[in-house]
């Protein structure tokens, strides 16, 4: 009977050691996974930041080009309007002059 109790005690002691090692391993694995997740999140954040920066730079460049094109088109239209205005002005001056000289 005493031998059986002693064996049961040894079995319980070994079971507790196994449980303790399993708990330690679980904690170690959990900490390792947490570290891996943090590294992955940091890597994703860095990658996302780089992509966003590149997209922002491209959008800025596209906007600058579009603005330049619009300004150039507006300047051309203004020159065209000034030319049309000058032609109409000259035509009106000539018409007025002809009217005055006829009368």
Number of C-alpha atoms within 10 A of each C-alpha: 6 7 8 9 10 11 12 12 12 12 12 12 12 12 12 12 12 12 12 12 12 12 12 12 12 12 12 12 12 12 12 12 12 12 12 12 12 12 12 12 12 12 12 12 12 12 12 12 12 12 12 12 12 12 12 12 12 12 12 12 12 12 12 12 12 12 12 12 12 12 12 12 12 12 12 12 12 12 12 12 12 12 12 12 12 12 12 12 12 12 12 12 12 12 12 12 11 11 10 9 8 7 5
